[in-house]
């Protein structure tokens, strides 16, 4: 099956940039997503990128996609304590409309 | 608030029982997706419905089934429950069939004792 991998933990100081990385194995992905999950809450869609794009910027968020290396990253500029959460990358493949989520990266922002 | 509602919020039941989880998509969305989030398996896609028809199937067990009704709400039925079925079950909706923006509900926490 498809593997979507993320590092489990990331810790940054308030005001610094955070970079959360994700690798995937299926080259037929069509959409790639970043979701945020706060404790006790559902998943919140942060941003998504089409697989034919290299970069997408949305306010403090920058998504970079390296399709050749099957690598996706999410950069959060000026990280705030409210950004502390678990971040999931996910991909949708065009083989049967399958969705695969990464294991999630727990981001801790230190004041 | 994503606009997706799920009921109940919490459900506690015993092994061997059957439960039904309910999801109402955002107004105007035709696709409903079901996911299971457990500690050992992470977030797993179960199944997608689009306008009443099954569209895609993921890691859904045969003991589980789902349907989408004419008013577009969806139900996920879990039967012959086992301890390992304890998890958070999320529903998401989107306007189209092929992914794009999915909006998640708050989830139903199922505990099987």
Interface residues (C-beta under 8 A of the other chain):
Chain A: X30 X31 X33 X35 X41 X42 X43 X44 X45 X48 X88 X90 X92 X96 X97 X98 X99 X100 X101 X102 X103 X104
Chain B: X2 X4 X33 X35 X42 X43 X44 X45 X48 X55 X56 X57 X58 X90 X92 X97 X98 X99 X100 X101 X102 X103 X104 X105 X106 X107
